[in-house]
Amino acid sequence: MKNIAVVILNWNGVQLLEQFLPSVVQYSSEAEIYVADNASTDDSISYVKEHFPSVKIVENKGNYGFAKGYNEALQHIDAEIYALVNSDIEVTENWLSTIIEMFEKEPQTAIIQPKLLDFKNKAYFEYAGAAGGFIDKYGYPYCRGRIFETIEKDNGQYNDACEISWASGACFFIRSQVYHELKGFDADFFAHQEEIDLCWRAKNKGYTIKYNPNSKVYHVGGATLQQGNPKKTFLNFRNSLLMLVKNLPKGQLFLVLFIRLILDGVAGIHFVSQGKFIHCWAILKAHFSFYRLFSTTYNKRGKYQSKTYYSLKSIVIYYYLKNGKVFAK
């Protein structure tokens, strides 16, 4: 058994596999490589078998999305470290060795994210994770190198390894023991923000999450679901609320949730002002879905929730009112 398993979740992504799997195979000699397939109907499986016979395939019985898709597949993969990699990721030489070294030196570090750069504009950070993620008091995520729609150029300003609040699911390293202890991703999320929820639960258990700048990958982003897609809006708003219910400290839960619902309403009005009525409707649907899932989600709360879960009270205020467009500000 190799110490690390690189697991690429795939659904009808044969073109992405053709483009990006070669770099993973070329630069991952330390790992066993798997394609976890969510019941694709294209030629994904036959392509991998024909062109990359060394890559192992785990076939899920349905399209379970990101969360359940990985949960199902990882039951069949034995390794000490899982590297969960999107099918639209190009990796670079030595991308694994520095991650493995960090895990070996830091036993309390459970989750690691590499530097995530934009495949289409390689001098810039990529939206999904940039140089590591954080959340504010109301659960809004932001990154070193990306706040809302403002994305920074990589000038080496985030070349320090540091502790972060969450690691991007686009390229997500986790100790298998911790993954299974936490029962993996929350399948109710389907996709989007399930990695933030998992990281938050890990921090509540006392584990550390780190950013490693010496491992570098390039991410296309939006290859499965484009940024302007209303389904993405629905999933992001709903799952963010579900995450708050599961992980907020009990004394803060209902007040923070109430304020967050108001802020979501403001976001809906903002969409209307831009003529993006379909996105306002997506927020309304997200809220209705959240109300239906509230009781089930509340029952998933752990025994302990950290009171120091956020790094900033409101990223919205800093970004829109105090010109905090980049992380340094």
C-alpha positions in Angstrom: 0.0 0.0 0.0 1.3 3.5 -0.9 1.0 6.1 1.8 -1.1 8.5 -0.3 -4.0 8.0 -2.7 -4.9 10.6 -5.3 -8.6 10.4 -5.9 -10.2 12.2 -8.8 -14.0 12.4 -8.8 -15.5 12.2 -12.2 -18.9 12.5 -13.8 -19.1 12.6 -17.6 -15.7 14.3 -17.7 -13.8 12.4 -20.3 -12.5 15.6 -21.9 -11.2 16.9 -18.6 -9.5 13.5 -18.0 -7.9 13.6 -21.4 -6.5 17.1 -20.6 -5.5 16.8 -16.9 -5.0 13.2 -16.0 -1.6 13.0 -17.8 0.0 15.6 -15.4 -1.4 13.8 -12.4 0.1 10.5 -13.6 3.4 12.1 -14.6 4.0 13.9 -11.2 2.5 11.5 -8.7 4.9 8.6 -8.5 4.5 8.6 -4.6 0.8 7.8 -4.9 -1.7 5.3 -6.0 -4.1 7.1 -8.4 -7.8 6.5 -8.5 -10.7 7.8 -10.6 -13.9 7.7 -8.6 -16.7 7.7 -11.2 -20.2 8.9 -10.4 -22.0 6.6 -12.9 -20.8 8.4 -16.0 -22.6 7.8 -19.3 -19.8 9.0 -21.5 -16.5 7.2 -22.3 -14.7 8.2 -19.1 -14.1 4.7 -17.8 -13.1 3.1 -21.1 -10.7 6.1 -21.7 -8.9 5.6 -18.4 -8.7 1.8 -18.9 -7.2 2.1 -22.3 -4.8 5.0 -21.8 -3.9 4.8 -18.1 -4.1 1.1 -17.1 -2.1 1.9 -13.8 -5.0 4.2 -12.7 -7.5 2.3 -10.5 -11.2 2.9 -11.0 -13.9 3.0 -8.3 -17.4 2.9 -9.8 -20.2 4.6 -7.8 -23.8 3.4 -8.5 -25.2 6.9 -9.2 -24.3 10.5 -9.6 -24.0 11.3 -5.9 -22.4 14.7 -6.3 -19.2 15.8 -4.7 -20.0 15.0 -1.1 -21.6 11.5 -1.3 -19.5 10.7 -4.3 -16.3 10.9 -2.3 -17.9 9.3 0.7 -18.9 6.2 -1.3 -15.6 5.9 -3.2 -13.3 6.3 -0.2 -14.9 3.3 1.5 -13.0 1.3 -1.0 -9.6 3.0 -0.9 -6.9 2.2 1.7 -4.3 4.9 2.3 -3.0 7.0 5.1 -3.6 10.3 3.2 -6.3 11.1 0.7 -5.6 13.7 -2.0 -9.0 14.7 -3.3 -8.4 16.3 -6.7 -10.9 17.9 -9.1 -10.8 16.6 -12.6 -9.9 20.1 -13.9 -6.6 20.3 -11.9 -3.2 20.5 -13.5 -0.5 19.4 -11.0 3.2 20.3 -11.0 6.4 18.5 -10.2 6.9 17.7 -6.5 3.4 18.8 -5.6 3.0 15.7 -3.4 6.4 15.5 -1.6 6.1 18.8 0.3 2.6 17.9 1.4 3.7 14.5 2.7 6.6 16.1 4.5 4.3 18.5 6.3 2.0 15.7 7.4 5.0 13.8 8.7 6.4 16.7 10.7 3.1 18.0 12.0 1.0 15.1 13.5 -1.9 17.5 14.6 -2.3 18.8 11.1 -5.2 16.9 9.6 -6.0 18.9 6.4 -3.7 20.7 3.9 -4.3 22.9 0.8 -1.7 23.7 -1.8 -1.3 27.0 -3.6 -4.2 27.2 -6.0 -3.6 29.2 -9.2 -5.8 29.9 -12.2 -5.1 27.5 -15.1 -6.4 30.1 -17.6 -4.3 33.0 -16.1 -1.4 31.3 -14.3 -0.1 34.5 -12.7 -3.2 34.8 -10.6 -4.8 32.9 -7.8 -7.9 30.8 -8.5 -11.3 31.7 -7.1 -12.0 28.3 -5.4 -9.3 28.4 -2.7 -6.4 30.7 -3.7 -3.9 30.6 -0.7 -6.2 29.2 1.9 -9.7 30.0 3.2 -11.3 31.8 6.1 -14.8 32.6 7.2 -16.3 35.6 8.9 -18.7 35.6 11.9 -21.7 35.1 9.5 -20.2 32.2 7.6 -19.1 34.1 4.4 -16.0 32.5 3.0 -13.0 34.4 1.7 -9.4 33.5 0.9 -5.9 34.9 1.0 -5.7 36.0 -2.6 -9.5 36.1 -3.3 -12.3 38.1 -1.6 -15.7 37.9 -3.3 -14.9 38.7 -7.0 -11.5 40.3 -6.4 -8.7 38.0 -7.3 -5.1 38.9 -6.6 -2.0 38.3 -8.7 0.5 35.9 -7.2 3.5 38.1 -6.3 4.8 35.8 -3.6 2.8 37.6 -0.9 1.4 34.3 0.4 4.5 32.2 0.2 4.3 31.4 3.9 2.9 28.2 5.3 0.1 29.1 7.8 -2.9 27.9 9.6 -6.2 28.5 7.7 -9.9 27.9 8.5 -10.7 25.8 5.5 -9.0 24.1 2.5 -10.5 24.1 -1.0 -12.2 20.9 -2.2 -10.6 21.5 -5.6 -7.4 20.0 -4.2 -7.9 18.8 -0.6 -5.5 16.6 1.4 -6.7 14.9 4.5 -5.6 12.1 6.8 -7.9 9.2 6.2 -8.3 8.5 9.9 -9.7 12.0 10.4 -11.9 11.8 7.3 -13.6 8.6 8.6 -13.7 9.9 12.2 -15.7 12.8 11.0 -17.8 10.5 8.8 -16.7 12.4 5.7 -18.5 15.1 3.9 -22.2 15.8 4.6 -24.1 14.2 1.8 -27.0 16.6 2.3 -24.9 19.3 0.8 -24.5 17.5 -2.5 -21.9 20.0 -3.7 -20.4 23.3 -2.6 -19.1 24.3 0.8 -19.1 20.7 2.1 -15.3 21.1 2.5 -15.7 24.2 4.6 -18.2 22.3 6.8 -15.8 19.3 7.1 -12.9 21.7 8.0 -15.0 23.4 10.6 -15.9 20.1 12.2 -12.2 19.1 12.2 -11.3 22.4 14.0 -14.1 21.7 16.5 -12.3 18.4 17.2 -9.0 20.2 17.8 -7.3 19.4 14.5 -5.2 21.9 12.5 -5.7 22.9 8.8 -2.7 24.3 6.9 -1.8 26.0 3.7 1.3 24.8 2.0 2.7 27.3 -0.6 5.4 24.9 -1.8 2.8 22.6 -3.5 1.4 24.3 -6.5 -1.5 23.3 -8.7 -3.6 25.0 -11.5 -7.4 24.9 -11.4 -9.8 25.7 -14.3 -12.7 26.3 -12.0 -16.4 26.1 -13.0 -15.7 23.2 -15.4 -18.7 21.3 -13.9 -20.9 24.2 -12.7 -20.2 27.7 -14.0 -19.9 30.7 -11.6 -23.1 32.4 -12.9 -25.2 29.3 -12.8 -28.3 29.7 -10.5 -27.9 26.2 -9.2 -24.5 27.2 -7.9 -26.2 30.2 -6.2 -28.8 27.9 -4.6 -26.2 25.4 -3.3 -23.9 28.1 -1.9 -26.6 30.0 0.0 -28.3 26.9 1.3 -25.2 25.0 2.3 -23.7 28.0 4.0 -26.8 28.2 6.2 -26.7 24.4 6.9 -23.0 24.8 7.9 -23.9 27.5 10.4 -26.5 25.4 12.0 -24.1 22.5 12.5 -21.1 24.4 13.7 -22.0 27.7 15.4 -21.5 27.9 19.2 -24.9 27.4 20.8 -25.0 30.8 22.4 -24.5 32.5 19.1 -26.5 30.3 16.8 -29.9 32.0 16.5 -28.7 35.6 16.5 -26.0 35.0 13.9 -28.4 32.9 11.8 -31.0 35.7 12.0 -28.6 38.3 10.8 -27.3 36.0 8.1 -30.8 35.5 6.8 -31.2 39.3 6.6 -27.9 39.6 4.7 -29.1 37.0 2.3 -32.2 39.1 1.7 -30.0 42.1 0.9 -28.0 39.9 -1.5 -31.3 39.0 -3.2 -32.3 42.7 -3.6 -28.8 43.3 -5.0 -29.4 40.6 -7.7 -32.8 42.2 -8.5 -31.2 45.6 -8.9 -28.8 44.0 -11.5 -31.7 42.3 -13.3 -30.6 38.9 -12.2 -34.0 37.7 -11.1 -33.2 34.0 -11.5 -30.5 34.3 -8.8 -32.8 36.1 -6.4 -35.2 33.2 -6.9 -32.3 30.7 -6.3 -31.8 32.4 -2.9 -35.5 32.1 -2.0 -35.4 28.4 -3.0 -32.2 27.9 -0.9 -34.0 29.3 2.1 -37.0 27.1 1.7 -34.7 24.0 1.3 -32.8 25.2 4.4 -36.0 25.4 6.5 -37.0 21.8 5.4 -33.6 20.5 6.4 -33.2 22.6 9.6 -34.3 19.9 12.1 -32.2 17.2 10.5 -29.2 19.5 10.4 -29.5 20.7 13.9 -29.4 17.1 15.1 -26.0 16.7 13.5 -24.4 19.2 15.8 -21.3 17.9 17.7 -20.7 18.0 21.4 -18.3 21.0 21.1 -18.3 24.1 18.9 -15.3 26.5 19.0 -16.1 30.1 19.9 -13.1 31.3 17.9 -14.2 30.0 14.5 -14.0 33.3 12.6 -11.1 35.6 11.7 -13.1 38.7 10.9 -16.5 39.9 12.1 -17.8 40.9 8.7 -16.0 40.5 5.4 -19.0 42.2 3.7 -18.4 45.4 5.7 -14.7 45.4 5.0 -15.1 44.7 1.3 -17.9 47.0 0.5 -17.5 49.8 3.0 -13.8 49.9 4.0 -12.2 49.1 0.6 -10.9 45.8 1.9 -10.6 44.3 -1.6 -7.4 42.3 -0.9 -6.6 40.1 2.1 -3.8 42.4 3.4 -6.4 45.1 4.0 
